[in-house]
Amino acid sequence: CAFIIPPFWVGPDGRIFEEILKNLKYICQKLKLHPLGFISHDDAFVDSYNHDDSFPGSYILIYFSPAHYQTSLVYLAQIKKRHIQNLDGDFLVSKFEEILTSFNTSSALPPKIIVTGSFTSQIVDDIKNYNWLSQNNIETFLHLPEVISIDLPTLDQIFIDTIKKQITPNIVDVTPASDLGF
């Protein structure tokens, strides 16, 4: 098996946090699984998206789960910044904009937002229809961003394709299972 995990399960040393690793080891032992490695879900998406496009992409990736959303700022197929935000009610685009401006980039953000995970069509519409001129008169984007949504079945296929690429040697750098402590 291979794990595609939330990026916030991995510490700055590139290893899965100990408490989470214990749970993964327990699950693998109970199910008699032999893990090959792991990759964070935003890294998996970036890898797949980069292989599908001839030029390294720059965009904002927002991944929704029922309890929170994770924002990843991607420049030239490299994740530059990440942020996780709890959902204590409805998703507010103004809060999302605050997160984007907190990234403190030296230039405008890439004008593409990719929405994935467990989102609603209302969230996508709210992002598309938002007035992106912030209240502080800071230009978040140079022009209105293109908003793309990727549903869960498509996202699952992206993850499957990423795992297939990682199993093939010399295609993608993958953390070996031995580095996971298995």
Phi and psi in degrees as GROMACS dihedral restraints (atoms count N, CA, C in turn):
[ dihedral_restraints ]
;  ai    aj    ak    al  type     phi  dphi    fc
    3     4     5     6     1  -134.3    20    10
    4     5     6     7     1   147.2    20    10
    6     7     8     9     1  -109.2    20    10
    7     8     9    10     1   131.4    20    10
    9    10    11    12     1  -108.8    20    10
   10    11    12    13     1   114.9    20    10
   12    13    14    15     1  -122.4    20    10
   13    14    15    16     1   162.4    20    10
   15    16    17    18     1   -62.1    20    10
   16    17    18    19     1   141.0    20    10
   18    19    20    21     1   -61.5    20    10
   19    20    21    22     1   -23.5    20    10
   21    22    23    24     1   -84.2    20    10
   22    23    24    25     1     5.9    20    10
   24    25    26    27     1   -87.9    20    10
   25    26    27    28     1    -8.1    20    10
   27    28    29    30     1  -111.0    20    10
   28    29    30    31     1   131.4    20    10
   30    31    32    33     1   -81.2    20    10
   31    32    33    34     1   175.9    20    10
   33    34    35    36     1   -63.2    20    10
   34    35    36    37     1   -19.0    20    10
   36    37    38    39     1   -82.6    20    10
   37    38    39    40     1    -0.5    20    10
   39    40    41    42     1    82.7    20    10
   40    41    42    43     1     8.9    20    10
   42    43    44    45     1  -109.0    20    10
   43    44    45    46     1   150.7    20    10
   45    46    47    48     1   -68.6    20    10
   46    47    48    49     1   138.3    20    10
   48    49    50    51     1   -56.3    20    10
   49    50    51    52     1   143.6    20    10
   51    52    53    54     1   -54.9    20    10
   52    53    54    55     1   -46.7    20    10
   54    55    56    57     1   -62.8    20    10
   55    56    57    58     1   -40.7    20    10
   57    58    59    60     1   -69.1    20    10
   58    59    60    61     1   -40.5    20    10
   60    61    62    63     1   -60.9    20    10
   61    62    63    64     1   -40.1    20    10
   63    64    65    66     1   -58.7    20    10
   64    65    66    67     1   -44.5    20    10
   66    67    68    69     1   -64.4    20    10
   67    68    69    70     1   -42.7    20    10
   69    70    71    72     1   -63.8    20    10
   70    71    72    73     1   -41.6    20    10
   72    73    74    75     1   -61.3    20    10
   73    74    75    76     1   -43.3    20    10
   75    76    77    78     1   -60.6    20    10
   76    77    78    79     1   -46.9    20    10
   78    79    80    81     1   -60.9    20    10
   79    80    81    82     1   -45.3    20    10
   81    82    83    84     1   -62.5    20    10
   82    83    84    85     1   -40.9    20    10
   84    85    86    87     1   -65.3    20    10
   85    86    87    88     1   -44.8    20    10
   87    88    89    90     1   -64.4    20    10
   88    89    90    91     1   -37.9    20    10
   90    91    92    93     1   -93.8    20    10
   91    92    93    94     1     0.5    20    10
   93    94    95    96     1    56.5    20    10
   94    95    96    97     1    45.5    20    10
   96    97    98    99     1   -96.4    20    10
   97    98    99   100     1   150.3    20    10
   99   100   101   102     1  -120.2    20    10
  100   101   102   103     1    99.7    20    10
  102   103   104   105     1   -70.9    20    10
  103   104   105   106     1   139.6    20    10
  105   106   107   108     1   -92.9    20    10
  106   107   108   109     1   -31.6    20    10
  108   109   110   111     1   165.9    20    10
  109   110   111   112     1  -165.3    20    10
  111   112   113   114     1  -149.1    20    10
  112   113   114   115     1   161.9    20    10
  114   115   116   117     1  -152.0    20    10
  115   116   117   118     1   144.2    20    10
  117   118   119   120     1   -72.5    20    10
  118   119   120   121     1   152.7    20    10
  120   121   122   123     1   -64.9    20    10
  121   122   123   124     1   -32.9    20    10
  123   124   125   126     1   -72.9    20    10
  124   125   126   127     1   -36.2    20    10
  126   127   128   129     1   -63.6    20    10
  127   128   129   130     1   -39.4    20    10
  129   130   131   132     1   -62.9    20    10
  130   131   132   133     1   -42.6    20    10
  132   133   134   135     1   -64.8    20    10
  133   134   135   136     1   -47.1    20    10
  135   136   137   138     1   -60.0    20    10
  136   137   138   139     1   -42.8    20    10
  138   139   140   141     1   -60.3    20    10
  139   140   141   142     1   -47.1    20    10
  141   142   143   144     1   -65.8    20    10
  142   143   144   145     1   -46.2    20    10
  144   145   146   147     1   -62.5    20    10
  145   146   147   148     1   -37.3    20    10
  147   148   149   150     1   -68.0    20    10
  148   149   150   151     1   -36.3    20    10
  150   151   152   153     1   -71.2    20    10
  151   152   153   154     1   -26.6    20    10
  153   154   155   156     1   -82.5    20    10
  154   155   156   157     1   -15.4    20    10
  156   157   158   159     1  -117.4    20    10
  157   158   159   160     1   144.3    20    10
  159   160   161   162     1   -77.4    20    10
  160   161   162   163     1   -20.2    20    10
  162   163   164   165     1  -116.2    20    10
  163   164   165   166     1   136.1    20    10
  165   166   167   168     1   -56.3    20    10
  166   167   168   169     1   126.9    20    10
  168   169   170   171     1   -79.1    20    10
  169   170   171   172     1   153.1    20    10
  171   172   173   174     1  -128.7    20    10
  172   173   174   175     1   125.5    20    10
  174   175   176   177     1  -168.7    20    10
  175   176   177   178     1   175.0    20    10
  177   178   179   180     1  -111.8    20    10
  178   179   180   181     1   124.8    20    10
  180   181   182   183     1  -105.6    20    10
  181   182   183   184     1   125.6    20    10
  183   184   185   186     1  -122.5    20    10
  184   185   186   187     1   120.4    20    10
  186   187   188   189     1  -112.1    20    10
  187   188   189   190     1   121.1    20    10
  189   190   191   192     1   -99.6    20    10
  190   191   192   193     1   135.0    20    10
  192   193   194   195     1  -120.8    20    10
  193   194   195   196     1   171.3    20    10
  195   196   197   198     1   -60.3    20    10
  196   197   198   199     1   -29.4    20    10
  198   199   200   201     1  -100.7    20    10
  199   200   201   202     1   -18.7    20    10
  201   202   203   204     1  -160.9    20    10
  202   203   204   205     1   176.3    20    10
  204   205   206   207     1  -135.0    20    10
  205   206   207   208     1   149.2    20    10
  207   208   209   210     1  -117.8    20    10
  208   209   210   211     1   131.6    20    10
  210   211   212   213     1  -111.8    20    10
  211   212   213   214     1   131.1    20    10
  213   214   215   216     1  -124.6    20    10
  214   215   216   217     1   128.1    20    10
  216   217   218   219     1   -94.8    20    10
  217   218   219   220     1   119.3    20    10
  219   220   221   222     1  -115.1    20    10
  220   221   222   223     1   123.6    20    10
  222   223   224   225     1  -121.3    20    10
  223   224   225   226     1   123.7    20    10
  225   226   227   228     1    48.2    20    10
  226   227   228   229     1    50.5    20    10
  228   229   230   231     1    63.7    20    10
  229   230   231   232     1    23.3    20    10
  231   232   233   234     1  -125.1    20    10
  232   233   234   235     1   130.7    20    10
  234   235   236   237     1   -76.4    20    10
  235   236   237   238     1   118.2    20    10
  237   238   239   240     1   -97.0    20    10
  238   239   240   241     1   -35.8    20    10
  240   241   242   243     1  -144.9    20    10
  241   242   243   244     1   151.6    20    10
  243   244   245   246     1  -136.7    20    10
  244   245   246   247     1   150.9    20    10
  246   247   248   249     1  -150.6    20    10
  247   248   249   250     1   141.6    20    10
  249   250   251   252     1  -118.2    20    10
  250   251   252   253     1   137.2    20    10
  252   253   254   255     1  -132.9    20    10
  253   254   255   256     1   125.4    20    10
  255   256   257   258     1   -68.5    20    10
  256   257   258   259     1   147.3    20    10
  258   259   260   261     1   -99.5    20    10
  259   260   261   262     1   104.3    20    10
  261   262   263   264     1  -100.8    20    10
  262   263   264   265     1    34.7    20    10
  264   265   266   267     1   147.5    20    10
  265   266   267   268     1  -142.0    20    10
  267   268   269   270     1   -74.9    20    10
  268   269   270   271     1   150.6    20    10
  270   271   272   273     1   -69.3    20    10
  271   272   273   274     1   130.0    20    10
  273   274   275   276     1  -114.5    20    10
  274   275   276   277     1   121.0    20    10
  276   277   278   279     1   -63.6    20    10
  277   278   279   280     1   -32.8    20    10
  279   280   281   282     1   -61.0    20    10
  280   281   282   283     1   -37.4    20    10
  282   283   284   285     1   -68.7    20    10
  283   284   285   286     1   -40.2    20    10
  285   286   287   288     1   -60.2    20    10
  286   287   288   289     1   -42.2    20    10
  288   289   290   291     1   -62.9    20    10
  289   290   291   292     1   -40.0    20    10
  291   292   293   294     1   -59.2    20    10
  292   293   294   295     1   -41.3    20    10
  294   295   296   297     1   -61.9    20    10
  295   296   297   298     1   -45.5    20    10
  297   298   299   300     1   -62.4    20    10
  298   299   300   301     1   -42.9    20    10
  300   301   302   303     1   -70.7    20    10
  301   302   303   304     1   -25.1    20    10
  303   304   305   306     1   -70.8    20    10
  304   305   306   307     1   -14.3    20    10
  306   307   308   309     1   -67.7    20    10
  307   308   309   310     1   -16.4    20    10
  309   310   311   312     1    49.5    20    10
  310   311   312   313     1    54.1    20    10
  312   313   314   315     1   -80.0    20    10
  313   314   315   316     1   153.5    20    10
  315   316   317   318     1   -78.8    20    10
  316   317   318   319     1   -10.9    20    10
  318   319   320   321     1  -135.9    20    10
  319   320   321   322     1   176.6    20    10
  321   322   323   324     1   -62.4    20    10
  322   323   324   325     1   155.0    20    10
  324   325   326   327     1   -74.6    20    10
  325   326   327   328     1   156.2    20    10
  327   328   329   330     1   -61.8    20    10
  328   329   330   331     1   133.5    20    10
  330   331   332   333     1   -82.2    20    10
  331   332   333   334     1    47.6    20    10
  333   334   335   336     1  -142.8    20    10
  334   335   336   337     1   128.4    20    10
  336   337   338   339     1  -119.5    20    10
  337   338   339   340     1   125.3    20    10
  339   340   341   342     1  -110.5    20    10
  340   341   342   343     1   119.7    20    10
  342   343   344   345     1  -101.9    20    10
  343   344   345   346     1   125.6    20    10
  345   346   347   348     1  -135.6    20    10
  346   347   348   349     1   174.7    20    10
  348   349   350   351     1    88.6    20    10
  349   350   351   352     1  -146.5    20    10
  351   352   353   354     1   -95.3    20    10
  352   353   354   355     1    76.3    20    10
  354   355   356   357     1  -111.2    20    10
  355   356   357   358     1   166.7    20    10
  357   358   359   360     1  -110.5    20    10
  358   359   360   361     1   162.4    20    10
  360   361   362   363     1   -64.5    20    10
  361   362   363   364     1   -27.5    20    10
  363   364   365   366     1   -64.4    20    10
  364   365   366   367     1   -39.1    20    10
  366   367   368   369     1   -62.3    20    10
  367   368   369   370     1   -46.0    20    10
  369   370   371   372     1   -61.8    20    10
  370   371   372   373     1   -45.1    20    10
  372   373   374   375     1   -62.1    20    10
  373   374   375   376     1   -41.0    20    10
  375   376   377   378     1   -62.5    20    10
  376   377   378   379     1   -40.6    20    10
  378   379   380   381     1   -67.6    20    10
  379   380   381   382     1   -43.0    20    10
  381   382   383   384     1   -63.7    20    10
  382   383   384   385     1   -37.6    20    10
  384   385   386   387     1   -94.2    20    10
  385   386   387   388     1     4.9    20    10
  387   388   389   390     1   -74.5    20    10
  388   389   390   391     1   144.7    20    10
  390   391   392   393     1   -82.6    20    10
  391   392   393   394     1   104.1    20    10
  393   394   395   396     1   -79.8    20    10
  394   395   396   397     1     7.1    20    10
  396   397   398   399     1   -84.7    20    10
  397   398   399   400     1   107.8    20    10
  399   400   401   402     1   -65.8    20    10
  400   401   402   403     1   165.8    20    10
  402   403   404   405     1   -67.3    20    10
  403   404   405   406     1   -20.2    20    10
  405   406   407   408     1   -91.8    20    10
  406   407   408   409     1    12.0    20    10
  408   409   410   411     1    56.9    20    10
  409   410   411   412     1    33.4    20    10
  411   412   413   414     1   -96.9    20    10
  412   413   414   415     1   131.8    20    10
  414   415   416   417     1   -77.2    20    10
  415   416   417   418     1   109.2    20    10
  417   418   419   420     1   -71.2    20    10
  418   419   420   421     1   -45.0    20    10
  420   421   422   423     1  -127.7    20    10
  421   422   423   424     1   154.3    20    10
  423   424   425   426     1   -73.4    20    10
  424   425   426   427     1   -28.8    20    10
  426   427   428   429     1  -147.9    20    10
  427   428   429   430     1   168.7    20    10
  429   430   431   432     1   -55.6    20    10
  430   431   432   433     1   132.8    20    10
  432   433   434   435     1   -74.7    20    10
  433   434   435   436     1   148.7    20    10
  435   436   437   438     1   -76.8    20    10
  436   437   438   439     1   132.5    20    10
  438   439   440   441     1  -114.6    20    10
  439   440   441   442     1   120.7    20    10
  441   442   443   444     1  -117.7    20    10
  442   443   444   445     1   136.8    20    10
  444   445   446   447     1  -115.6    20    10
  445   446   447   448     1   140.2    20    10
  447   448   449   450     1  -124.6    20    10
  448   449   450   451     1   116.3    20    10
  450   451   452   453     1   -73.1    20    10
  451   452   453   454     1   168.1    20    10
  453   454   455   456     1   -60.5    20    10
  454   455   456   457     1   -43.4    20    10
  456   457   458   459     1   -60.3    20    10
  457   458   459   460     1   -39.5    20    10
  459   460   461   462     1   -67.6    20    10
  460   461   462   463     1   -41.4    20    10
  462   463   464   465     1   -62.8    20    10
  463   464   465   466     1   -41.6    20    10
  465   466   467   468     1   -59.0    20    10
  466   467   468   469     1   -41.3    20    10
  468   469   470   471     1   -65.6    20    10
  469   470   471   472     1   -38.2    20    10
  471   472   473   474     1   -59.5    20    10
  472   473   474   475     1   -44.5    20    10
  474   475   476   477     1   -64.9    20    10
  475   476   477   478     1   -42.0    20    10
  477   478   479   480     1   -61.2    20    10
  478   479   480   481     1   -45.0    20    10
  480   481   482   483     1   -62.7    20    10
  481   482   483   484     1   -37.8    20    10
  483   484   485   486     1   -64.5    20    10
  484   485   486   487     1   -43.6    20    10
  486   487   488   489     1   -62.3    20    10
  487   488   489   490     1   -42.7    20    10
  489   490   491   492     1   -58.4    20    10
  490   491   492   493     1   -43.3    20    10
  492   493   494   495     1   -64.1    20    10
  493   494   495   496     1   -35.7    20    10
  495   496   497   498     1   -72.9    20    10
  496   497   498   499     1   -28.3    20    10
  498   499   500   501     1   -71.5    20    10
  499   500   501   502     1   -30.5    20    10
  501   502   503   504     1   -76.7    20    10
  502   503   504   505     1   121.4    20    10
  504   505   506   507     1   -59.9    20    10
  505   506   507   508     1   149.0    20    10
  507   508   509   510     1    65.5    20    10
  508   509   510   511     1    13.4    20    10
  510   511   512   513     1   -93.5    20    10
  511   512   513   514     1   -51.0    20    10
  513   514   515   516     1  -136.1    20    10
  514   515   516   517     1   142.2    20    10
  516   517   518   519     1   -72.7    20    10
  517   518   519   520     1   125.1    20    10
  519   520   521   522     1  -126.6    20    10
  520   521   522   523     1   144.2    20    10
  522   523   524   525     1   -75.5    20    10
  523   524   525   526     1   118.2    20    10
  525   526   527   528     1   -64.8    20    10
  526   527   528   529     1   151.9    20    10
  528   529   530   531     1   -59.0    20    10
  529   530   531   532     1   -32.2    20    10
  531   532   533   534     1   -63.1    20    10
  532   533   534   535     1   -30.1    20    10
  534   535   536   537     1   -76.5    20    10
  535   536   537   538     1   -12.9    20    10
  537   538   539   540     1   -85.5    20    10
  538   539   540   541     1   -11.7    20    10
  540   541   542   543     1    91.0    20    10
  541   542   543   544     1    14.1    20    10
